[in-house]
Amino acid sequence: MFRINLKIALRNLWRSKGFTLINIGGLAVGLACALMLLLYVAYEWSYDKQFADVDRTYFTRLNLKINGKLNTTRATPNKLAATALQTIPGIENAARIAMGTPDKLFSHKENNFKLKGLTVDPSFLKIFDYQFIYGDANSALKDPNSILLTSSTAKRLFGNENPIGQSVMWDNRKPLKVAAVIKDLPKNQSIQFDILQTWALFEQENPSEKENGWGTITCITIIKLKDKQTFAAADAAVRKLIYSKEKDTDLEAFLFPYSKHHLYDEFENGKVTGGRIDQVKLFAFLAFCVLLIASINYMNLSTARSEKRAREVGIRKAMGSSRFNLMGQFILESLLLSFVAMLLAFVLLEISLPYFNNLLDIQIQINYYSYLFWATLVAMVSITGLLAGSYPAFYLSSFSPTKVLKGFKGKGGSSMSIRKVLVIVQFSLSVCMIICAIVIYTQIQFMKNKPLGFERDSLAQLDIEGEWSKPGKLELFKAELKKAGAIVSATEFASAFTEGGSITGGISWPGKAVNDNSVIDYRSTGYEFTNTIGSALVAGRDFSPEFVADTSTSVMVNEQAVKTMGLKNPVGTKITWGDNPPLTIIGVVKDYSNEAIGRKSKPTLFYFNPAKSRILLLRLNPSQPLNKSAQLIRAISNRMNPAYPAELKFISQGMEEQLRNEKLLSALSNIFGGFAILISCLGLLGLALYMAEQRNKEISIRKVLGADLKNILILLNKDFIKLVIFSNMIAFPLAYIFAKNWLSKYDYKIDIAIWPFLIAGLISLFISVLTVSLQTFKVAKANAIDALKYE
């Protein structure tokens, strides 16, 4: 029976080549889109799961109680790792990672590269089982002056030589010995590096690190348990640890699964509330929607051919076929189409995957040796085939043989209603995607164009290293740049301008409540700060060499800091900060957003200290092209600081990078929303084909009675227009809810206007009318005699 059904299925598909191509094309596009999205979901889900003991590995997070509310951070006290390992029985290993470690120059002979180095404890390599090419985890970071390289880093520095035991010059002043080389890290790992350095070296360079107390949070702590079953006890012990050492603390550490770190990175009041997982869930839902739309499209196209299949059903029933056999026949056809569509989807997937990887800057690869991958494929083919073929199988197999052999043309109203519902579902999903894509794009443009409170264009940064670490040399460099016309101003800054920095809870001001434990960001800077970044002073003045006190007891604050302190006349106010002498506020800087586009500025204090600043901010000359200014800066830097190649970074590029997730979401919404509307149009075409078959004689009679082409087109199109309008009515509130929820995470956001809904509605109407008119025009132009000659 199976062989007979298979032959009949193949014969039917071959006989109706146009129908088969449309159906396979729609399913193939739907399956390719769904596979692409599911591959991305699997890629995100696989983050940090490459390690053998990841289920026993935890990040230590920290809750800070700020005025009754808990804020969660990754930063922890550097004493936490060793103390936890010594006092909590369930912990097998603990390691620290220094935060804010800048890229440094690493040199070997003529090879000089700025590389991303992480400073870690030796136990770090016993927590994560990296694949060693040379060396091993026990000895790799045993010596304070030893380093570990990734394979590509070793290739850059040493070529094809064996690097073990060879020296690399660190920061052009300290030789370090290569002790191990590991395989390159996959991109779907949270902790990325080129080189690992020892914590002992870090303490040699920063002696004050040893003196930090429990209230100073400067590192990331990673803990590995002996048994994951002891998590509850270990977590409870870690939560009590800081309090046991410092009774008046507002800090509480807790364990958070390392495998969840990438996807769950948003916390509210000490509890995880989501993060990247929300985007992953959205893409999984989008994959389901696209696949559902493609399946509905198949249903509509299959039932649209009911007139041509009705006689076949009647004859087979008259010859003894049961309804179950007929249903099996139609399900088999659907599975066969689904299988062929999957093969075509694979071709589309392989062609588009490199472009997809390039768009997202990721490394998705299809693992053809994975049982899970093939099981997923079989499941997708089966589910799609059964889902898409279920309704046609039930509908077509229900025809009565006596009626269809007499010329009965389908079951009329009820089946038509189901097809209309399917089209409404298709278009509702598609219109919802279009609206959300427009809202996302509009929000991105709003954030890109919104005044940030500083001038990002023509603003660049350069690392302060080598000769620039000497104050006299740095001032000479700035003077040379101004003399050459490359810049108009320059200032030192604490760290990379578009990244975060240090915080403190140790600042006091007049009128501060006893229980007020507000946290203030602080940044070191130099002269001409506001002039260089292009910000404005709301009150007071900037740091100036004309005032000696500015180098020791003067500070500036931003507007948010003034609000936090509740100061009415901030300029001249005396504040205290730790053991420093009383500080005087000399200026109020207008709030600006540089660390997170779309978010409010944090309360920030600025103090003069070029010696602690790692970045030189440069305001390039606006009267000449940027590339000319950049060339001048590099030339002068390479002449005065030859050991350190000048790497000029534009602030505007850093700000663009902050929109990466939003741009990714926008791109995928546009691409797959477009495919969804395309597949929906195929479903609408199926409904148009069905109605044309059903109303063929009616149209012919109307033409005989004098109806012109215009009247017939209006007659045939108005029902479809009603369906699309109804689809829009369903899609609009759904899209509004989705868009409003997505926008809620931004402090600065657009108001949801009516025009995205109007655009989506007009697009859906135009495409649907165009699609239907291509078929109805053909029917309306047909000769009436052909339809009525046998009546």
Salt bridges, closest charged atoms under 4 A:
GLU44 OE1 - HIS262 NE2 2.62
GLU44 OE1 - ARG276 NE 2.80
ASP53 OD2 - ARG56 NH2 3.16
ASP53 OD2 - LYS224 NZ 2.86
ASP55 OD2 - LYS228 NZ 3.44
GLU92 OE1 - ARG56 NH1 2.94
GLU92 OE2 - LYS224 NZ 3.80
ASP121 OD2 - ARG96 NE 2.86
ASP171 OD2 - LYS104 NZ 3.77
ASP171 OD2 - ARG173 NE 2.90
GLU205 OE1 - ARG173 NH2 2.80
ASP235 OD2 - ARG239 NE 2.94
GLU252 OE1 - ARG239 NH1 3.28
GLU312 OE1 - ARG309 NE 2.68
GLU312 OE2 - ARG316 NH1 3.94
GLU333 OE2 - ARG309 NH2 2.92
ASP361 OD1 - LYS187 NZ 2.81
ASP463 OD2 - LYS114 NZ 2.68
GLU465 OE2 - LYS114 NZ 2.89
GLU467 OE2 - LYS470 NZ 3.41
GLU467 OE1 - LYS473 NZ 3.96
GLU475 OE2 - LYS478 NZ 3.01
GLU480 OE1 - ARG639 NH2 3.69
GLU492 OE2 - LYS478 NZ 3.03
ASP521 OD2 - ARG523 NH2 2.91
GLU528 OE1 - LYS482 NZ 3.10
ASP550 OD2 - ARG541 NH1 2.68
GLU595 OE2 - ARG523 NH2 2.72
GLU656 OE1 - LYS663 NZ 2.34
GLU698 OE1 - ARG695 NE 2.97
GLU698 OE2 - ARG702 NE 3.08
ASP719 OD2 - ARG695 NH1 3.33
GLU791 OE2 - LYS697 NZ 2.05
